[in-house]
Amino acid sequence: MSLPASRSEAIIERLHSLHPKLIDLSLGRMRECLAKLGHPERRLPPVIHVAGTNGKGSTCAFLRAIAEAAGLRVHVYTSPHLVRFHERIRLAGTLVSEEALSDALEHVERVNGGEPITVFEITTSVAFHLFATVPADLLVLEVGLGGRFDATNVVDAPVATAITSISMDHMDFLGDTLAKIAFEKAGIIKPGVPCATGAQADEAMDVIAQAAAAQGAPLLARGRDWDVVRQPDGAHLWRDGAGVVALPRLGLPGAHQADNAGIAIAALRAWNPPWLGTEAIAEGVARAEWPGRMQRLTGRLAAQLPAGWELWLDGGHNAGGGLALGAHLADAFADRPAHILVGMKGGKQAPEFLASIAPHATTLWAVAEPGQHLAMPVEAIVAASGGAARPGGTVEQALAALPKEGPPARVLICGSLYLAGEVLKLDAA
């Protein structure tokens, strides 16, 4: 029996029915709504704006953790959520309360007066309204989709911008080449505002560099202006023109997270606020956390596995995410058998994603959860794998079917942030 919807869930559902178009990239509707609200986007604390294909949320997590290690109050806006919408809005360090979210949703809906607007635009307006109301020292602002016409791109003067790894994704909205996608992401670069970016394909890097030059924005690129190098013990060394910073083992697992941590540090050091010191940087990168990104599960699902086994969850879902997962499987997971359960969203790059992880799988299973948004059918995932994946049914059915003989193994569930949300619910049940 499902629980009755909360007040905020009921409002959001009503907004979906009134404004059924999920994505309509434009800034006009957003600016009109914000004007009616008294321009909260002009009354924000310092903003760091983050775009990219993969690693946006992790970079935001590192930014938040470093600032909080320095004693700051940090607002954060991210998407999508995994379990509850409230995860998208963090006010001065705390997830928005049900009462505050519901009141703000009703207020913005009333002020908008029924004018056409997408749900992401109206909820982003809600976030700006709340961020302008609650005092804080920093706002970490994640782009929803693209950058140039994303609803978050109404902040005219952030203190820094950041562009994480760019790969092929959302081609129906952003373009069918890496250069076109990079052009949309680089739309967050503002005149004179420093932009930090990590490892990029040459095609994407060229576009970002051209956009930064056109805006007179200092560009801080990995390998040229800064770098972060992993040490044999798992720690890291950060280097830029100002010197070297010793970093401990990162709070987020995966070799790719060094790039995301480095982007966060580069953006902060380019802004160079008085509170930023090497101790806050080191403490922050060590304690960063981000659910659904190479997260070890220890709840009800994990208890269904034999003693000594490990259960991991990652929301990686596109070609770039598959490459990062494949590298992690080849490195940190190479010492044990690895059983991989994949559930994807329809329309995603399933063949490319699966090609990166399948070579590292002891067994590969296709899964779909009943509540998973736009889940790709199990049969379609099997076909996209070239027959390498076995039909697993639901996550629990696949876990029960895993071969249990032999040494302790690891199980990785991946392929979709929507699947990750369903798995977190199951593990906590």
C-alpha positions in Angstrom: 0.0 0.0 0.0 1.5 3.3 -1.1 1.7 6.2 1.4 -0.4 9.4 0.6 1.5 12.1 -1.2 3.0 14.8 0.9 1.9 18.4 0.4 4.9 19.2 -1.7 4.6 16.1 -3.8 0.9 16.9 -4.5 1.9 20.4 -5.6 4.6 19.2 -7.9 2.3 16.6 -9.4 -0.3 19.3 -10.1 2.4 21.4 -11.7 3.3 18.5 -14.0 -0.3 18.2 -15.1 -0.5 22.0 -15.8 2.8 22.2 -17.6 3.4 18.7 -19.1 6.4 19.7 -21.3 9.4 18.5 -19.2 12.1 20.3 -21.2 11.9 23.5 -23.2 15.2 25.2 -23.1 14.7 29.0 -22.8 15.3 31.8 -20.3 12.3 34.0 -21.1 9.7 32.3 -19.0 12.2 32.0 -16.1 13.1 35.7 -16.2 9.5 36.7 -16.2 8.7 34.5 -13.2 11.7 35.8 -11.3 10.7 39.4 -12.1 7.3 38.8 -10.5 9.1 37.4 -7.4 11.2 40.5 -7.1 14.4 39.1 -8.7 15.6 36.8 -6.0 18.5 35.8 -8.4 20.0 39.2 -7.7 19.9 38.7 -4.0 21.9 35.5 -3.6 25.2 34.8 -1.8 28.3 34.3 -4.0 27.5 31.7 -6.6 29.7 29.0 -8.2 27.9 27.7 -11.3 28.6 24.1 -12.4 27.9 22.5 -15.8 29.1 19.4 -17.6 27.9 15.9 -18.6 29.4 13.8 -15.9 30.6 14.7 -12.5 28.5 17.9 -11.9 27.0 16.5 -8.7 30.3 15.2 -7.4 32.0 18.5 -8.1 29.2 20.3 -6.2 29.7 17.9 -3.3 33.4 18.7 -3.1 32.7 22.4 -3.3 30.2 22.2 -0.5 32.4 20.0 1.7 35.4 22.3 1.3 33.4 25.4 2.1 31.7 23.7 5.1 35.1 22.6 6.4 36.0 26.3 6.5 32.9 27.0 8.6 30.7 28.4 5.9 26.9 28.1 5.5 26.3 26.7 2.0 23.2 26.6 -0.2 23.2 23.8 -2.8 20.9 23.3 -5.8 21.2 19.9 -7.7 19.1 17.6 -9.8 17.7 15.1 -10.2 16.8 13.8 -6.8 17.1 10.1 -5.9 14.4 9.5 -3.3 12.7 12.8 -2.3 12.5 16.1 -4.2 13.9 17.8 -1.0 17.4 16.5 -1.9 17.6 19.2 -4.7 17.6 22.2 -2.3 20.0 22.5 0.6 19.6 25.7 2.7 22.6 26.8 4.7 23.7 23.1 5.0 20.3 21.5 5.7 17.9 19.9 3.2 14.8 22.1 2.7 12.0 21.2 5.1 8.6 19.9 3.9 6.9 23.0 5.2 9.3 25.5 3.7 9.3 23.7 0.3 5.5 23.5 0.2 5.0 27.1 1.2 7.5 28.2 -1.4 6.0 26.1 -4.2 2.5 27.5 -3.5 3.9 31.1 -3.3 5.8 30.8 -6.7 2.8 29.1 -8.3 0.5 31.9 -7.2 2.9 34.6 -8.3 3.4 33.0 -11.7 -0.3 33.3 -12.2 -0.8 30.3 -14.5 1.6 31.5 -17.1 3.3 28.8 -19.2 6.4 27.5 -17.5 8.1 24.1 -17.1 8.2 22.3 -13.8 12.0 22.6 -13.7 11.8 26.3 -14.3 9.2 26.8 -11.5 11.1 24.6 -9.0 14.3 26.5 -9.9 12.4 29.7 -9.2 11.4 28.2 -5.9 15.0 27.4 -5.1 16.2 31.0 -5.9 13.3 32.4 -3.8 14.5 30.3 -0.8 18.2 31.0 -1.4 17.5 34.7 -1.3 15.4 34.4 1.9 17.8 32.2 4.0 21.2 33.7 4.8 24.3 31.8 3.6 27.9 32.4 2.6 27.9 30.5 -0.7 25.6 29.0 -3.3 26.7 26.0 -5.3 24.5 25.9 -8.3 24.3 22.9 -10.6 23.0 23.2 -14.2 20.0 21.0 -15.0 20.5 20.4 -18.7 23.0 22.0 -21.0 23.9 25.5 -19.7 23.2 28.3 -22.2 19.4 28.1 -22.0 19.2 26.2 -18.7 16.9 27.7 -16.1 19.8 28.2 -13.7 21.7 30.5 -16.2 20.0 33.7 -15.0 22.8 34.5 -12.5 24.7 37.2 -14.3 27.8 37.5 -12.0 28.9 34.2 -10.3 32.2 34.3 -8.6 33.4 31.3 -10.6 32.1 28.7 -13.1 33.1 25.1 -13.5 32.7 22.7 -16.4 33.1 19.0 -15.7 33.7 16.2 -18.2 31.7 16.5 -21.4 30.5 13.5 -23.4 27.6 12.6 -25.6 24.3 12.8 -23.8 20.9 14.5 -24.4 21.8 14.9 -28.1 18.1 15.6 -28.9 18.4 18.9 -27.0 22.1 19.8 -27.1 23.3 18.6 -30.5 24.8 15.5 -32.1 28.5 16.4 -31.8 30.8 16.9 -28.8 31.5 20.5 -30.1 27.8 21.4 -30.1 27.3 20.0 -26.7 30.4 21.8 -25.3 29.0 25.0 -26.8 25.8 24.7 -24.8 27.7 23.8 -21.6 30.1 26.8 -22.1 27.1 29.1 -22.2 27.5 29.5 -18.4 30.8 31.3 -18.8 30.4 35.0 -17.9 32.5 38.1 -18.7 35.6 38.2 -16.6 34.5 35.4 -14.4 37.1 32.5 -14.0 36.1 29.1 -15.3 37.7 25.9 -14.1 37.6 22.8 -16.2 39.1 19.3 -16.0 40.2 16.7 -18.5 38.3 17.2 -21.8 38.5 15.8 -25.3 40.2 18.2 -27.6 37.0 18.9 -29.5 35.3 20.0 -26.3 38.3 21.8 -24.9 38.6 23.9 -28.1 35.0 25.2 -27.8 35.4 25.9 -24.1 38.6 27.9 -24.7 37.0 29.9 -27.5 34.0 30.7 -25.3 36.2 31.8 -22.4 38.4 34.0 -24.7 35.3 35.6 -26.1 34.1 36.5 -22.6 37.5 37.6 -21.3 37.1 34.9 -18.7 40.3 33.3 -17.2 40.3 29.6 -18.1 41.9 27.2 -15.6 42.5 23.9 -17.5 43.8 20.7 -16.0 47.2 19.8 -17.3 48.0 23.4 -18.1 47.0 25.5 -15.1 46.5 22.9 -12.5 46.8 19.2 -12.0 46.0 16.5 -9.3 48.1 13.4 -9.2 47.2 10.2 -7.3 49.8 8.8 -5.0 50.5 5.0 -4.4 48.8 5.1 -1.1 45.6 6.6 -2.6 46.2 10.1 -1.5 46.7 12.9 -4.0 48.9 15.9 -4.7 47.3 19.1 -6.1 49.5 21.5 -8.1 48.9 24.9 -9.6 50.9 28.1 -10.1 50.7 28.9 -6.3 52.2 25.7 -5.2 51.4 22.1 -4.0 48.6 21.0 -1.7 48.7 17.5 -0.2 45.3 15.9 -0.3 44.2 12.8 1.6 42.2 9.9 0.1 39.0 11.4 -1.4 35.7 10.9 0.2 34.2 9.8 -3.1 35.6 6.6 -4.5 36.8 6.3 -8.1 39.8 7.5 -10.0 37.6 9.9 -12.0 36.7 11.8 -8.7 40.2 13.3 -8.7 39.2 15.3 -11.7 36.0 16.5 -10.0 37.8 17.4 -6.8 40.5 19.2 -8.8 37.8 21.3 -10.7 36.3 22.3 -7.3 39.6 23.3 -5.9 40.6 25.2 -9.1 37.3 27.1 -9.0 37.7 28.1 -5.4 41.3 29.1 -5.7 40.4 31.2 -8.8 37.8 33.0 -6.7 40.3 33.1 -3.8 38.1 34.1 -0.8 39.8 34.9 2.5 38.5 31.8 4.2 40.0 29.3 1.7 43.0 27.5 3.2 44.8 24.3 2.6 43.4 22.7 5.7 39.8 23.3 4.6 40.6 21.9 1.1 42.2 18.8 2.5 39.4 18.2 5.1 36.7 18.9 2.6 37.8 16.6 -0.2 38.1 13.8 2.4 34.6 14.2 3.9 32.7 14.8 0.7 29.7 12.6 0.1 27.2 12.2 -2.7 24.5 9.4 -2.6 24.2 7.1 -5.5 27.8 7.8 -6.8 29.9 4.7 -6.1 28.1 4.3 -2.8 28.5 1.2 -0.7 25.1 -0.1 0.5 24.8 -1.8 3.9 21.0 -2.2 4.4 18.4 -4.7 3.5 19.6 -5.5 0.0 23.2 -6.0 1.2 22.0 -8.4 3.8 20.7 -10.7 1.1 24.3 -11.4 -0.1 26.7 -13.9 1.5 29.0 -12.9 4.3 32.0 -11.0 3.1 30.4 -9.8 -0.1 30.0 -6.1 -0.9 27.1 -4.2 -2.6 27.8 -1.0 -4.5 25.5 1.5 -6.3 26.4 4.1 -9.0 24.1 6.3 -11.1 26.4 6.4 -14.1 24.3 6.1 -17.2 25.9 7.5 -20.4 29.0 6.8 -22.5 31.3 8.9 -20.3 29.9 7.4 -17.1 30.5 3.9 -18.6 34.1 4.8 -19.2 34.6 6.0 -15.7 32.9 2.9 -14.2 35.0 0.6 -16.5 38.2 2.3 -15.2 37.1 1.9 -11.6 36.2 -1.8 -12.2 39.6 -2.4 -13.7 41.4 -0.7 -10.8 39.7 -0.8 -7.4 37.4 -3.8 -8.2 39.9 -6.0 -10.0 40.8 -8.1 -6.9 37.4 -9.9 -6.6 34.7 -11.3 -8.9 32.4 -8.5 -10.0 28.7 -9.1 -10.7 27.1 -6.1 -12.4 23.4 -5.3 -12.5 22.4 -2.8 -15.1 19.1 -0.9 -15.4 18.9 2.0 -17.8 16.5 4.8 -18.9 15.0 4.3 -22.3 16.8 6.3 -25.0 20.2 6.4 -23.3 23.4 5.1 -24.9 23.1 1.5 -23.7 25.4 -0.1 -26.2 28.3 2.3 -25.5 27.7 2.2 -21.7 27.6 -1.6 -21.6 30.7 -2.0 -23.8 32.8 -0.2 -21.2 31.7 -2.3 -18.3 31.0 -5.7 -19.7 34.6 -6.8 -20.1 35.1 -6.4 -16.3 31.9 -8.3 -15.3 32.1 -11.9 -13.9 28.4 -11.9 -14.7 26.2 -9.2 -16.2 22.5 -8.8 -15.5 19.8 -6.6 -17.1 17.3 -5.4 -14.5 14.3 -3.0 -14.3 12.3 -1.9 -11.2 8.5 -1.4 -11.3 8.8 2.2 -10.1 11.8 3.1 -12.2 11.0 6.2 -14.4 11.1 5.4 -18.1 12.9 2.1 -17.5 14.4 0.4 -20.5 12.9 -3.1 -20.8 15.2 -5.9 -19.7 15.1 -7.5 -23.1 16.3 -4.2 -24.7 19.3 -4.1 -22.3 20.1 -7.7 -23.2 20.0 -6.8 -26.9 22.1 -3.7 -26.4 24.8 -5.8 -24.6 25.0 -8.1 -27.7 23.6 -11.0 -25.5 26.3 -10.6 -22.9 23.8 -9.7 -20.2 21.4 -12.2 -18.6 17.8 -11.2 -18.0 17.7 -10.5 -14.3 14.1 -9.2 -13.7 14.1 -6.9 -10.7 17.2 -6.1 -8.6 16.2 -8.5 -5.9 15.5 -11.3 -8.4 18.9 -10.7 -9.9 20.6 -10.7 -6.5 19.0 -14.0 -5.6 20.1 -15.5 -8.9 23.8 -14.6 -8.6 26.2 -17.5 -8.4 27.3 -17.7 -4.8 30.1 -20.2 -4.9 33.7 -19.1 -4.8 35.5 -16.2 -3.0 33.6 -13.2 -1.7 32.5 -11.0 -4.6 31.4 -7.4 -5.2 28.0 -6.5 -6.8 27.6 -3.2 -8.6 24.2 -1.9 -9.5 24.4 0.9 -12.1 22.9 2.4 -15.3 20.5 5.1 -14.1 20.0 7.7 -11.4 16.3 6.7 -11.4 17.3 3.1 -10.8 19.6 4.3 -8.0 16.7 6.1 -6.3 14.6 2.9 -6.4 17.5 0.8 -5.0 18.1 3.3 -2.2 14.4 2.9 -1.2 14.7 -0.9 -1.3 17.9 -1.0 0.7 16.4 1.3 3.4 13.1 -0.6 3.6 
